[in-house]
Amino acid sequence: MSLGGGLKLVLIGDGESPHLLKWARALQPRVQLYAISSRGFLPELLRLLPDANRLALNTSPDHGGGNIALLKQLPKVGAWLAQTDADWLHAHYLTSHGTLAWAAKAGWRLRAQIAGSAWGSDILVTPHRGASWRWLTSKVLRSCAITTSDSAHMAERMRELGAGEVMTFPFGLEAMPRQNAKKQPWLCFANRGLETIYRPQLVIDAFARIAAAQPEARLVVANDGSLRQALQADVAARGLADRVSFVGRLDASAQAAHYARSTWFLSLPQSDSVSVSVLEAMAHGCVPLLSELPANRELIGDSARGLIVGSLDDLPARMALLDTAALARTNRDWVAVNGLFEPHVQRFLTRLRELSPA
């Protein structure tokens, strides 16, 4: 263990991601924190870490693969890590940044151990693309002294691929939001990416059924992606343009305001682990409408905290039967007990210290 300041830990991930920023905010008071970003760094991360503690690779990695440009940065990464001499390399998204950590440790004979945090598609999608991807994912998982997963379902897949110790906890909220807005009974909110994996077309299809049954229903679609133009054209063709608003990417405060007013939250991806967006929505008292996935059932139980959307035909009738005010209270209470990030970070760091040589 490093002298004079506890663990020395290097985050390896996308420094332009708010998720990596959240990890950095949680870890910075407790460790000697460094970071390598495959891209650049968000302004808050620039303020959080001094120049000497940051390395930006300024590449544009594709989390689905094809990260040759990132691997070409390996000599720079290896030399920087050798000089940093960290106790732990904490890689986020295993098939890109995890590969970088594993290759650097092996190539430069680093003493650091690797902790790997899976984000979802790196475990639930990438290994199914072919034997080489499965081999790579397994190699990275086996190189990790410890890994983290945000759902029991994904943790089991990780063990099947060769992971050893897996800590399972949600990538939860930093604090519970205040309740400061009146809910609009048939206001729906969706904020997953407008890309195929998140099935935003299914969100529009589901809302069309809701709108047909509830004249006051409205939908706000946040975020952006390659499907936005086609989705807007489809909404217009259905005659729903005055009931569906596309608001693009939102900052945290604007997004919180939409959660606060909305009664319903739609998240219907084809693959997912426990989604931070769903936890945020539940913390704001929204009732989630989720796709049929194991991690979603972990989140809402057997319709105890929302609905699993199967057939769209009966969706409006099922929604009308729910006591949304009672569910709002239930969901906030559940997130307060199960969905906060801070206690799990403490537990994670305790385990890293136990695994570190004296």
N, C-alpha and C positions, 0 to 999 in steps of 0.2 A: 504494500500500500504506500502511496506517495507520502512523503514527509511534509509536515507543515500545513496541512489543509484538508486532510481526509482524502477521499477517492478523487482521482483525476479521471474524468470521463469525457469522451469525445462523441458527440452526436453526429451521426452520418445520415444525411437525408436531404430533403428538398427544403432549403432555407427560405423559400418563398411560400411555404405551406403554413397556414395558421395552425395546423396540427403539430408540426415540429416546434413552432413558437410556443405552443402550450406546454409541451414537454420541457422546453428550455426555461420557461418561467417557473415551472415547478422544481426543476433541478438546480437552477443557478444558486439559490441561497444555501444549498446543502452539499455541493461538491465543487471541485475545481473544474469548471465547465469550459469545454472547447467545442467547436462545431466545424464540420466539413459539409458544404452544400454543393449538390450537383448542379445547381443553378446559381442564383445570387442569394441575397439575404433581404428579408423584410426590414423596413426601417427600425422596427422595435427590436429585432435581433441585433442590428448594428449597434443600437444603443445599449443593449444588454451585455454584449461581449466586446472586449477591447480588440483592436485590430490583430494583435499577436495571437489571439485565441480563435481566429476565424480563417478558414480557407474556402474561397468561392471558386468552383471549377467552371462556372458559366457555360455549362452544356445544356442541352434540351432533351433530357432522357424521356424515353417512351416506356411507361410502366408496363406495357404489354410485351416489351422485348425490344430488340434492335438497339441496344445501348452501347454500341461500339465506341462512340465518341466518349462516353463516360469511362470505359475501360482504358482508353488511350491516356487518360489522366492518371493512371495507376502509378507511374514513376514519381510524379509530383506528390501524390497522396502518400505513397510509401515513405518518401524522404521526410515529408512533414510530420508524419506520425512517428517515425523513428526519433526525430528531434523532440517531439512532444512527450514521448515516453509515458503514455497513459496507462492507467490500470484497466480501463474498460473502453471498448469500442461499442457504442450503442447504435446499431444499424436499424433504420426504419424503411420498410418495404424490402423484402428479403431478396427478390430476384434481381434487383439493381444495386441498391446500396449495401445489402447483405453480401452480395458477390464481391463488391469492392472491398469491404472489410476483411472477408476471408482471404482474398488474394493478397492484400497488403500484409496481413499477419503472416501468411506463409512466405511471401517473397522477401520480406524484410526481417523475418524472425523476431517479430515484436513480442514482448512479454505480455501485452494486453490480452485479456480475455474478451470474448465477443458476447454481447447480449443482443438478441434480435427481436424486434417488434414487428409482427405481421399486421398488415393493414387490411387484408380482405382478398382482393383478386390475386395477390401474389401466392396465396395458398389455395383459394377456392376455384381459380380459373387457370392460371398459368401452367401448373403441372399437368393439366389435361390437354395442353396444346401439342404434346408429343413426348417421346422418351427422353430426348435431350433436356427438355425443360424440367421434366420430373427428376432427372438425375441431378441437374444443377440445384433445384430447390432442396433436394435431400442432402446434397453436399453442404450447402449453406447451413441448413438446420443442424446437421451433425457437428458443424464447426462451432456452434454456439454453446456456451456453458449454461445459458439459460435463455428462454424465449418468453415473449408475452403474447397473449391472444385476448381478444375482447369478447369471445363467446366460447361456450363449451363445445359447440359444434365445430368451430374452426380449430380449437385446441386438439380435438380428436383427430382431425385430418392431419395436423402437424405431427402428431405422434405416429400416425400411419406412415408418414414420409420420413421418419427417422429422428424426430426431435426427442431430446432427453427431457429435462425439466421444463415444464410449461406453466407459467403463472397466468391465470385467467382472471381478468377484471375489465370492466367497461372503460373505454376511453371517455370518461365522464366529464361532467361540468366542473368548472373551477369554483362556482358558487351558485346557490339557488337564486333565480330571478325573482324580483318582486312582482306581485300581482297588482298591476296599476292600470288596467284597461278592462272595459266591459266586453264580454264575448258577444260576437254577432252569430246568432244560432246556426246559420247555414253558410258561413264564410269558411271556405276551404283554402289551405295553403300547401304548396309543394315547392321544394327548393333543391331537389337533387339535380345533378348535371343533365343537360339536355343532350344526352348521348344514348346510344342504343342499349348499353348495359343497364341503364336506369329506367328504361321503358317509359319515357314521358308520354308516348302515344297512348299507352294504356291508362295513364293518369287522365288524359283528355277524354278517352272513351268512358272511363268511370264517371268523370264529372258530367258528361253528356247525359248519362242515365240519372244522375242526381238532379241535374237541372230540369229534366223532363218531369220529375216528380215534385220538385220544390221550386216554384217560380222565384223565390227570393234568394236562391243559391247563387253564390259567386265564388270564383276561383282566382287566386293570385299565384302566378308561376314565377318564382325567382330563379336565379342562376342563369347560365347560358350554355351554349354548345352548338355543335354542327347541325342539329335538328331543329333549331329555333324557327327558322324561316318556314320550313314545311309545317311545323306545328301551328304557327300563326295562320298559315293559309288554310289548314284544316279547320281551325276554329271559326274562321270567317265563313267558310263554305257551309258549316253547320248552323250558321246564324247565331253564334254565341259570342261574337266579338265584343258585345257590350257587357258580357258577363264573365269574361276571362281576361285578366290583365297580365301581360308579360313585363316584368319590372327589371330584368337583368340581374347582375351580381349586386349584392347588397353588403354594406358594412354591418358590423355586429349590432349596432344600435337600431338600424333600420329593420334588420331581420327580426330582432327581439320584438319590435313593435308589431310586426305582422303575426308572429307567434301569439302575442298577447291578445290580439283581437280575434284570432281565428278559433273556431270550435273544432275543426277537423284538420288533420294533417295527412297528406297522401304520400306514400313512399312505396313504390311497386317495382323495385329492380328485379332483374332475373337472377342476380347473385349478390349476396351481401353478408357481412357479419353484423355485429351490433352497431347500428349507425348512430353517430354523434347527433345528427340532425333529429332523429327520432327521440333520443333522450332529451334534447333541448325542447322539442315540441311538447313532450310529456311534462317537463318541468314547468312549462308555461300553461299547463292545464288543457292542452289539446288532446283530442281523442284520435289516436293513430289508426289509419286504414293501411294495412301492410300486405305485401305479397306473401305467398305461402313458402316460407323459408324457415329452416330450423332455428336460426338466430332470432328471427322475428317472433317465433313462438316462445323463445326464452324471454323475450322482452315483455310480451303482453299476456303470457299464460294462455289458458283456454278461454279467450275472450274476456278475461278479467279486467284488462286495461285498454281494450280496443277491439278491432275486428281484423281478422285475416280475410282478404278479398279473394274469393274463388270466382264463382259466377257473378257477372255484373248484373244479371237480371233481377236478383232479389236484394241487391245492395241498398237501394234507397229504403226499402221496407225494414231491413235489418238496422239501418242507422236510426230510423224513426223510433225504434223500440228502446233505444239506449237513453239512460238518464245521464246526459252529458255533464251536468253540474256535479253530480256525484262522482263521475269518472274523472273530472278535472281535479277534484280533491284527492282521489285515490292515486292518480298518476303523479301528482306533486309529492305526495307522501312517499310513494315507492322510490322515486328518483332521489329524494333527500336521504333515504336509507341506503340505496343500492347504487346510485349513479353518480356520486361525487368522486372526483379524480384524486384529490389530496390524500386520503387514507391509503389508497392503493400505491401511490408513488412512495410513500413512507415505507410500506411493506416491501416494495421492489428494491429500494435502496438498502434496507436491512438485509435482504437476501444477497445483494451484491457484496456487501461487507462480509457476510458469512463465507462467501465463496472466494474472497480475496486472500492471498497469502499474507501472513503476518509481516 
